[in-house]
Amino acid sequence: MTTEPREAATADWVAIVHATHTYALGLDRFDPALALSAFTEDAVWDATAVGLARYEGADEIRGFFEKDASQVRDQFHVITNHRVEVTGDGTAVGTNYVFSEGHLASGAPFKAAALNEDAYRRTGEGWKISSRVISPLTPPEMGEFEA
């Protein structure tokens, strides 16, 4: 009996979860380049269901992350409850929960608990998020935040 398939699946899962945590760390450190490094060049980031917007491609997503960094005074993202299914050669889908809270530069608070529905792709740089659709789990409190 070989353990190679199980070890490969575990390595894929760990790398995918790492990408989701890299995204959160980049946002929380106000480092748009780090947050963007978790995504493929052609990725989609869609948070219309929580009152934000949909962005397609690295340039649009980077622009949103830069805007976030300029509007927010402090924030944190907790990403948990990962479910990942490798669906094919170098592709996977998954879900995870995110809780985010912080303050805008004006001092106004914001808070959201949401479900991330993701697609992932293995690239030459490792697993990355190719699509993220964010849906609220509880009513979001976005304050004056503008997407």
Secondary structure, DSSP 4 states (H G I P E B T S, - for coil): ---HHHHHHHHHHHHHHHHHHHHHHHHHTT-HHHHHTTEEEEEEEE-GGGTS-EEEHHHHHHHHHHHHHHHEEEEEEEEEEEEEEEEETTEEEEEEEEEEEEEETTS-EEEEEEEEEEEEEEETTEEEEEEEEEEESS--B-TT---
